[in-house]
């Protein structure tokens, strides 16, 4: 009991030390790089100040940070790491500041250089596509290493976008001969038979998000030519039946809406020198209530098979508007509450 009391006292002493007020100066030796870090009208510093809860004053290349000791130290670490990134030529976007704060707050040992400097692809709009979280980095490393990768997690975590960037990069490096993008034509309660038009016109709205991601990475004309030639194929999952896909990079999106038979059919399409990425959100299944999701089922079936990797994303990996992260958390809480009330 005496030892327990001593431990509590030590813990309280550490907490009180972390909570005490502190003021620290940070001197950045390269003023042009420092100005890039600060952002227009010091916008990046304001983001750090708001997110962490410190006051930051700027005078030339000298920053004065004031707040609770722990928060001051955290701010210094974020500023230091982002400054080193800029020195290495990384084009810092305002959202990168938020991602860096999030990663460093979650894990003091994280190496953000290793994550942000891992360039997957440079888009036609000259935007560098890189991972923005530790899980995203693990995901792209898994895609490089394994022939089959399953990415599961909420919307906005970059599952499809990063897989698409990896596919386009593979095509450009001539590691594969074509890209096949597919998703099941199942959405919230809508039946294809009731939609106007021929089969392609009916399924096209379901495939639109895949085209959007593609056109974000390649200029419209080039992408359209590759689609025309069949080098890039965007098709509903039903069109995959009976085919074997060699020398291809295949992405199955919205995989939570596949039934077990469809999932098995897709998995057995994989040919020689091919790579497949399956993405989906198991909390957003639009199948009839009595039908099992193929994505949920394969977690048990494929577990432990060498050459297959499962990567799980959470709301911490959301790279959309910060509100999206809060919305996902709110839904998770509501779901948990419903589950508790039922049991």
N, C-alpha and C positions, 0 to 999 in steps of 0.2 A: 504493500500500500504506500510505503514511504517513497519507494522508487517511482511509483505512478505519479505521486504529487510532484516529485522533482522533474519528471518528464513534462508535466503540465506547465510548470513554472518556466521551463526552458522554451516550450512552445509559445507561451504567452510573450516571453521576452523577444523571440524571433518575430512574432506578429507585430509587436509594438515597434520594433526596429524598422520593419517594412512599412509601417503606417506613418512613421515620423516624416515631417516635411523635409524636403531636400531641394537644393538648387545646384545645378551642374552646368558647366560651360563645355561646349563642343566646338572645336576649331577644325574647319575643313580647309585643307591646304590648296585646293584648286577652285578659285572663285567661279569660273564658267560652269564647271561640273556642279558646284554647290547650287548655283542658280537654277540649273536643270532639275536638281533634286527638290528645291523649294517650290518649283512650278510657277505658272503665271499668277501674279498677285499673291504669292506664297500659299497657293491653294493646297499643295501637298502637305505642307506643315500644318495647315488648318485641319486637314483630314486626320493627321496623327494626333493633334491636340484634342479634337472632338472625340475620336475613338478611344483614346487611352485616358483622357481626363487630366492633361497637364497644360501648363501655360508655356508657350514657346515664343521668345523674343529674338529678333534677328538684327544683327548689326554687321553688315559686310559679310564676311565668311565665318562669323562667330555666332553661335546659337546659345541662348541661356534658357535652360529648361527648369521649370519649377513645379513641384507637386509632391505627392507621397513618394517615398524613396523607391518602392518597387516599380511604380509607374514611370518615374524618371529613368530608371535603369532600362526598362522595357523600351521607352522612347529612344534612348541612346542606341540600343541594339538595332532597332528598326532603321534609324537614320544611318548608322554605320553600314549596315548590310545593303541598303538601297544605294548609298554613295559608292560602295565598291562595285555594285552592278553597273551603275552609270559609267564608272571609270573603265569598265570592260566593254563599253559600247552598247549596252542594252538600252533599247528605246523605252523608257519608263512611261507607262500610261497611268492616269489617275487611279483606276481600279486596282492596279498592281500594288499601290500603297495599302489599300484595304486588305488585299490577299496576304501581303507580307505581315501586316499587323496580326491577322487572324492566325497565320501559321506559327509565328514566333510566340504569340500568346499561348497557343496550344502545346507547343513543344520547344523548349529552350535550346534543344540540340539540333533543331532543323537547320539544314544548309540551303538557304533560299537561292544561292548562286547556282547550286547543282540543279535546282528545279527550273528557275527562270531562264537559265542559259542553255537549256536542252531544247534547241530549236528543232521542231518537227518539220515545219514547212513555212515558206514565205509566200503569202497569197498574192494574187494578181494585183491586189490593192496595196502591195508592198507592206502588208502587216505581218509581223513575225508571229507565228502560232507556236506557243510554248505551253507546258503545263502550268497551272496556277494554284495547285495545292499538292500536298504530299501524295494523296490518293491518285490524283491525275498523273503524277510522275510514275507511280507504281504501275498504273494502267498502261501507259505507253511503253514502259520497260517490259511489261508482260506481253504486249502485242509484238514487240521486237523478238522476244525469246520463244513464245509458244505459237503453235499453229491454230489453237482455238482458245479464245479469251471470251469470258462472259462478264459483262459489266452490268451490275445491278444497283439501282439507286434512284433517287427522285429526279424530276425534271430540272434542267438547268445546271447539271453537274458536268456537262461536257462529254458525256459518254459517246454520243453519236458524232458530235463535231470533231472530237479528237481522233476517233476511229476513221472518219472521213479524211482528215488531214494526213493520217498515216497511210491510208489507201492511195491518195493522190501522190504523196511523196514516193511510195513504192512504184507507182506507175511511171513517174518521171525518171526514176533511177533505173527503170526497165527491170525491176525485180519481179514484176508480174506483167502479164500481157493485157489484163483487163480488170475492171472493177465491176462488181455486181452489187447493187444496192436494192434491198428488198424489205418489205414489211407486210404483215397480214392486213387485208382490207376489212378490218373489223373495228368499228368505232361505236361510241356510246349509243347503242340501240338502233342504229340505222342499217337497213338491209339494202344490199346492192340492187336487188331486183326492182326496188321502188324508185331508183334514181334514173333520170333520163339519160339517153345516149347509148353508144356501143360500149363494149367491155372496157376499152382503154379510157374512154371519157368518164366512165363510172369510177374507175379505180384511181384516176389521176389526182383527185383532191387528196387522197390518202397518201400519195407519194410526194406531194408538194414540199413537205419539210426536208426531204432528202435532196430535192432539186435546189432548195434555198441554200442549204449548207454547201452544196457543190458550187453554186454560182458565187458564193462568198469567197471561195478559194481560187477559182479560175475565172478568167473573163468569159462573158456569156457566149461569145462567138466560138471560142476554142472548145468550151465544154459542150456546146450544141453539136459541133462537128464530131467530137468523140462519141457523143450519144448516137448521132446518125450512123456512124461507122460500126457501132456496137462495141466499141472499146470500153465505154462506160454504159452499163445497162441498169436502168431503173425499172423495176417490175414488181407486181404483187407476188407474194409468196407462192400462191397457187401455180404460178408459171414456172416454178422451179422443179416441179414433179418430173421424174423420169430423166433428169439431166445429171451429168457428172461434170463438175467445174474444175478443170485443170488450170494451172498457172494464173490463178485468179485471187483477188482480194475481195472477199464477200462480207457484206455487213447486213445482218438481220436486225432491223430496228423495231421497237414496240413489241418485243418478243413475248411480253406478258399476255398478249392477245392471241398466242398460238395455242392450239390444243395439243395434247401429247402426240397424236399421230403426225400433225404438221411439223412439230419440233423434231421428231425422229426422221421424218422425210428430209428436213433441211440438213440435219447433222450428217446424214448419209450421202449428201451431194458433194462433200469435200473430196476433191481430186488431188493428184500429185502436184507438188510445188504450189499449193494453195494455202491461204490463211483465212480464217473466218473470225469475225467478231460479232457476238450476240449482245444486244443491249435492251434493257427494259426496266420498268418500275413495277415491282410486284405489289405495290399498294394501289395501282391504277388499272386493275383488270376489268375489261369491258365484255368479257365472255358471259354467256348465260350462267346463272347461279349453280346449276348442276354440272357445269363443265370445268374440269381441272385445267389450270394454266400449265402449258408445257415448260415455261420458264421456271415456275415454282417446282415442278416435278424433277427437272434435270439437276437441281441442286443436290438431291439425294442420289440420283442414278449415276452421275458423272464424278461425284466426289472421290478424290484420291487417284484418279486416272492420270498417269504421267503424260505431260504434254498439253494439259488443259489447265487454265488458270481462272479462278473466280475472283473478281475485284468488286468490293462493296463500297459504294459511295454513300455519304450522308449529307445532311443539310449544310455541313461545314464546307463541302466542296462546291456549293452553288456559286456559279460565276455570272449570274444575272444581276438584276437590280437587288440591292441589299434587302428590300422588302420581301423578295421571293423567299429568302432564307427564313425570315420571321413567319411568313405564311405557312411554310412547310412545318416549322416547329409547332405552330398553333394547331394545324391539322393532326399532327402526331399526338399532341396532348389530348385533343378531342377524341381521337380513335382509341387511345388508352383508357379514357374515361368511359367510353361506350363499352369497351371490352370488360372493364371492372364491373360495370352495372349489370352486365349479362351473366357474369360468373360470381 
